[in-house]
Structure formats: structure tokens, C-alpha cells
Amino acid sequence: MENVELSYDLIRYFEGDVVDFSDYEVDLSRLTDFEQKVLSEVRKIPYGSVVTYSELAERIKCPKAARAVGNALRKNPALVVIPCHRVVAKSGGVGGVGGYLLGSDVKRLLLEMEGVQGDMLETCHPSPRP
């Protein structure tokens, strides 16, 4: 039944509704502890907010691991459900360490769909800590 609910929630998300995917289980068992930690923290980034790779590294108590954070995001097995598109470069651009798996145009589209303003993407203002 969860697959049906997830499909419904994904449709709602792409129609522009605010959807909380945090209750969906995602199997991260094939990932390293570090990668699991990164992706678990990414799930806490609210809809319509962004954080930088370095801020995410600080949140997981690895302040010098921004590049490793970017590499971990590339292992995301559940795009959108684990919203790695909400992690941006320090400069505010959608690019970053390793790039978004579906490309920067898709990343920008998802962020704009969530209401992140274009100028915010260029001069990133990280979201407040939850």
C-alpha cells in the first residue's frame, strides 16, 4: 500500500502541493554510515528551503567534509523523497560538488517549484536550522 501512497504523494508534489515525504522509509543499508548520516540530515530540510554543502557538513559534525557530502548526495536512491535538490553551492548556484543526478536544470526547476526564488539561488541564504 505504501507504493500507492507514495505515487499519490509524488503526483501531488509535482502538481505543486507541499508534501512531507519524511515518513516514507528508504533503504539506505547499502550506503556507508557517513552517506546514511548525510541523507538522513537532508530529509530534515523543509520544503522551499535550501542549505549549502558546507552547512550540511557542519550539521553532521563534519565541518570540513563539504566535498564528501556532495559525493554522498550522488548516492541518493530516492530523489525528491530525500530532497538532495535542496542542497546548493555556497555561492548559491544550483551546481556544486558532483552535480545533481538529474542535472542542474531539473534541480533548479524543483527548487523554483518549491518557491525558492531565482535570486536566492544566486545569493544563497541558507535556511535556519530546524
Secondary structure by P-SEA (a helix, b strand, c coil): caaaaaaaaaaaaaacccccccccccccccccaaaaaaaaaaaaccccccccaaaaaaaacccccaaaaaaaaaaccccccccccccccccccccccccccccaaaaaaaaaaacccccccccccccccc
